[in-house]
Amino acid sequence: MQIIYKFMKDCQTFYLATMDGDQPRVRPFGAVCVYNGKLYICANNQKLVSKQMKANRKVEISTTAEDGRWLRLTAEAIADDNREARQAMLDAHPGIQQMYTADDGLFEVYYLKNATGIICSFDGNNETHTF
């Protein structure tokens, strides 16, 4: 998991895909952290992405590094109502604190469960990580 976390963090922007009924939806994200041995992402519970992850936990994440390698990550996004998890995300990304607080009723975090991340390269030297 640490290798996937570092890859995502180094890339800065990653793309999260969810399902909206039978239509995939993709949008850019940038906040990721590790808390209690789990990889977390976050969302505003008023946005469609949050509603989509609650209706269908299956998500995919993709990002590309400057060296041309890319990540494809499949997982289940599990909402975590733990205040400490929300605060850990806020602490890891101070810029988010301009929009949210741990107790505002809007900010929520999700940990990634049953995850498989594949770091791919054009030379075919791919790395698979599960957590």
C-alpha positions in Angstrom: 0.0 0.0 0.0 2.8 2.4 0.8 4.1 2.1 -2.8 0.7 3.0 -4.2 0.3 5.8 -1.8 3.7 7.3 -2.7 2.9 6.9 -6.4 -0.4 8.8 -6.1 1.1 11.4 -3.8 4.0 12.0 -6.2 1.7 12.4 -9.2 -0.4 15.0 -7.2 -3.5 14.6 -9.4 -5.3 11.3 -9.8 -8.6 10.5 -11.6 -11.4 8.7 -9.7 -14.0 6.8 -11.7 -17.4 6.0 -10.2 -20.6 4.7 -11.7 -23.7 6.9 -12.1 -26.3 4.2 -12.9 -24.8 2.6 -16.0 -22.6 5.6 -16.9 -19.0 5.9 -15.7 -18.0 9.3 -14.3 -14.4 10.4 -13.9 -13.0 13.5 -12.1 -9.7 14.7 -10.8 -8.7 14.4 -7.2 -5.5 15.2 -5.3 -6.0 14.3 -1.6 -4.9 11.0 -0.4 -3.5 9.9 2.9 -2.7 6.8 5.0 -4.4 6.5 8.4 -4.5 3.4 10.6 -2.9 1.3 7.9 -5.5 2.2 5.3 -5.4 4.3 2.1 -7.9 7.1 2.2 -9.5 9.6 -0.3 -12.1 12.3 0.5 -15.2 14.0 -0.8 -17.9 16.4 0.0 -21.1 14.5 0.9 -23.2 17.0 -1.1 -21.5 16.1 -4.4 -22.5 13.4 -6.8 -19.2 11.6 -6.4 -20.1 10.9 -2.8 -23.6 9.7 -3.7 -22.2 7.5 -6.4 -19.6 5.8 -4.1 -22.4 5.1 -1.6 -24.6 3.6 -4.3 -21.8 1.5 -5.8 -18.6 1.1 -3.7 -16.5 -0.1 -6.7 -14.1 2.6 -7.9 -11.1 2.9 -10.1 -8.3 5.4 -9.9 -5.7 6.2 -12.5 -2.8 8.6 -12.7 0.4 9.1 -14.7 3.9 9.8 -13.4 6.3 12.2 -15.1 8.5 9.2 -16.2 5.5 7.8 -18.2 4.5 5.0 -15.8 0.8 4.9 -14.9 -1.3 3.5 -12.1 -4.6 1.6 -12.5 -6.2 0.9 -9.1 -9.4 -0.9 -8.5 -11.0 -1.0 -5.0 -14.1 -0.6 -2.9 -14.5 2.9 -1.4 -15.8 2.5 2.2 -17.1 5.5 4.0 -15.5 6.0 7.4 -17.3 8.2 9.9 -14.3 8.3 12.2 -13.5 11.9 13.1 -9.8 11.1 13.6 -9.7 9.8 10.0 -11.2 13.0 8.7 -8.7 15.0 10.7 -5.8 12.9 9.4 -6.8 13.8 5.9 -7.1 17.5 6.7 -3.7 17.4 8.4 -2.2 15.7 5.4 -3.7 18.4 3.0 -3.8 21.8 4.7 -5.3 23.4 1.6 -8.5 21.5 2.2 -8.8 23.2 5.6 -9.9 26.3 3.7 -13.0 24.5 2.6 -13.7 21.9 5.3 -13.4 21.0 8.9 -13.6 17.6 10.6 -17.0 18.4 12.1 -18.7 20.4 9.4 -21.1 17.7 8.3 -19.9 17.9 4.7 -16.3 16.5 4.7 -16.1 12.7 4.5 -13.4 10.2 4.0 -13.3 6.8 2.3 -10.8 4.0 2.8 -9.9 1.7 -0.1 -10.7 -1.9 0.6 -9.9 -5.0 -1.5 -7.6 -2.9 -3.6 -5.4 -4.0 -6.5 -3.0 -1.4 -7.9 -1.0 -2.0 -11.0 1.9 0.4 -11.8 2.4 -0.1 -15.5 5.1 0.9 -18.0 5.5 0.7 -21.7 8.3 -1.8 -21.4 5.9 -4.3 -19.8 7.6 -4.2 -16.4 4.4 -3.9 -14.4 4.1 -4.1 -10.6 1.0 -5.4 -8.9 0.2 -4.4 -5.3 -2.9 -5.7 -3.3 -4.1 -4.4 0.0 
